[in-house]
Amino acid sequence: MGLDSQHAYLNAEGEEVRWVFRGLHDLRETDDPEPVHGAEVYSRFDSQPATDLVTSRAQLSVFGR
């Protein structure tokens, strides 16, 4: 899903803005019994390098970190 969400556009100043999926910082289950496919349940804007934010699969909360 992350890779499918990548895109680019021009902002109001004519500068290219790119959304690029680099990996997951965390993954948790929701309390919603019927989540809607593709619904955003959490997001975060950060200026840190992606390599500082992406964690390994073993460290994701959903897998018992």
C-alpha positions as CSV (number, residue, x, y, z in Angstrom):
1,M,0.0,0.0,0.0
2,G,2.8,2.4,0.8
3,L,4.5,1.9,-2.6
4,D,1.1,2.4,-4.3
5,S,0.7,5.8,-2.5
6,Q,3.8,7.3,-3.9
7,H,3.2,10.4,-6.0
8,A,4.6,13.8,-7.0
9,Y,2.9,17.2,-7.7
10,L,3.7,20.8,-8.0
11,N,3.0,23.0,-5.0
12,A,1.7,26.6,-5.1
13,E,5.3,27.9,-5.6
14,G,5.8,25.5,-8.6
15,E,8.1,23.3,-6.7
16,E,7.9,19.5,-7.0
17,V,6.7,17.7,-3.9
18,R,7.3,13.9,-3.7
19,W,5.7,11.4,-1.4
20,V,8.0,8.4,-1.3
21,F,7.4,5.3,0.8
22,R,10.6,4.2,2.6
23,G,9.3,1.7,5.2
24,L,7.4,1.5,8.4
25,H,8.2,3.3,11.7
26,D,5.7,1.1,13.6
27,L,2.6,-1.0,12.9
28,R,-0.2,-1.6,15.4
29,E,-3.6,-3.2,15.4
30,T,-6.6,-0.8,15.6
31,D,-9.6,-1.1,17.8
32,D,-11.9,-0.7,14.7
33,P,-13.7,-4.0,14.1
34,E,-14.3,-3.0,10.4
35,P,-11.4,-0.8,9.2
36,V,-11.8,0.6,5.7
37,H,-9.1,-0.4,3.3
38,G,-6.7,2.5,2.6
39,A,-8.0,4.6,5.5
40,E,-5.3,6.7,7.2
41,V,-5.3,6.1,10.9
42,Y,-2.0,7.8,11.7
43,S,0.5,10.0,10.0
44,R,3.5,12.1,10.9
45,F,5.6,14.7,9.1
46,D,9.2,14.6,10.0
47,S,12.4,16.0,8.5
48,Q,14.7,13.3,9.8
49,P,16.3,11.0,7.3
50,A,14.1,7.9,6.5
51,T,16.9,5.6,7.6
52,D,16.5,7.0,11.2
53,L,12.8,6.4,11.3
54,V,12.3,3.0,9.5
55,T,12.4,0.0,11.8
56,S,12.8,-3.7,11.1
57,R,9.9,-6.1,11.0
58,A,10.9,-7.7,14.3
59,Q,10.6,-4.3,16.0
60,L,7.1,-3.5,14.9
61,S,4.6,-3.4,17.8
62,V,2.1,-5.7,16.1
63,F,4.7,-8.5,16.2
64,G,5.3,-8.3,19.9
65,R,8.1,-5.8,20.2
